[in-house]
Amino acid sequence: MNKIEKFIGFKGEARVRYQDGEFQVLTQGDFVRCAVTGAVIPLTQLKYWSVALQEAYASPEASLTRHLQLGKGGRKPIGPGRP
């Protein structure tokens, strides 16, 4: 967390399980970070995530960026050199 986030009043990063249409907070916190941009997303404003990848996104554009990065399969590579 940086100085600006502390100034705004965020208390910490939450650990979240993303599910279909909802998410479950596993570790209390006020925000998560966008998997693509690193932007802080307050839990009250969290709208975009991937259940398969268990990642949050700050915007639909960030979600599309991740989808395009991963290709048609929509899953993270398993290891080095694996599609």
C-alpha positions in Angstrom: 0.0 0.0 0.0 1.4 3.4 -0.9 1.0 6.8 0.9 -1.9 7.9 -1.2 -3.9 4.8 -0.4 -3.3 5.3 3.3 -4.4 8.9 3.0 -7.6 7.9 1.3 -8.3 5.6 4.2 -7.8 2.0 2.8 -6.9 -0.3 5.6 -5.5 -3.2 3.6 -5.8 -5.5 0.6 -8.4 -8.2 0.8 -8.0 -11.8 -0.2 -11.0 -12.8 -2.3 -12.5 -15.9 -3.9 -14.2 -15.0 -7.1 -17.4 -16.9 -7.9 -20.1 -16.7 -10.6 -21.9 -13.4 -10.0 -20.5 -12.8 -6.5 -17.3 -12.9 -4.5 -16.3 -14.1 -1.1 -13.9 -12.2 1.1 -11.5 -14.7 2.6 -9.2 -12.1 4.4 -10.6 -8.8 5.4 -9.5 -5.7 3.6 -10.9 -2.7 1.7 -9.6 -3.4 -1.8 -8.1 -5.7 -4.3 -5.7 -4.9 -7.2 -6.3 -5.2 -10.9 -4.4 -8.2 -12.3 -3.6 -6.2 -15.5 -3.0 -2.6 -14.3 -2.2 -3.0 -10.6 -4.8 -0.3 -9.9 -6.5 -0.4 -6.5 -10.2 -1.4 -6.7 -12.3 -0.8 -3.6 -14.4 -3.8 -2.9 -17.5 -1.6 -3.0 -16.6 -0.9 -6.7 -15.5 -4.4 -7.8 -17.5 -5.3 -10.9 -15.1 -7.3 -13.1 -13.3 -10.6 -12.4 -12.5 -14.0 -13.7 -13.7 -17.1 -11.9 -11.3 -19.3 -13.9 -8.2 -17.2 -13.2 -9.3 -15.9 -9.8 -8.3 -12.3 -10.8 -9.9 -8.9 -10.5 -10.0 -6.3 -13.2 -10.4 -2.5 -12.9 -12.4 -2.2 -16.1 -13.9 -4.2 -19.0 -10.9 -3.1 -21.1 -8.5 -4.6 -18.5 -10.5 -7.9 -18.6 -10.3 -7.9 -22.4 -6.6 -7.2 -22.3 -6.1 -10.3 -20.1 -8.3 -12.4 -22.3 -6.3 -11.4 -25.4 -3.0 -12.0 -23.6 -4.0 -15.6 -22.8 -5.5 -16.4 -26.2 -8.6 -18.4 -26.9 -8.2 -20.9 -24.1 -8.7 -18.2 -21.4 -6.4 -20.0 -18.9 -3.0 -19.1 -17.6 -0.1 -21.2 -19.0 0.8 -24.2 -16.8 4.5 -23.8 -17.0 7.4 -22.5 -19.2 6.8 -23.1 -22.9 3.3 -24.4 -22.3 0.5 -22.8 -24.3 
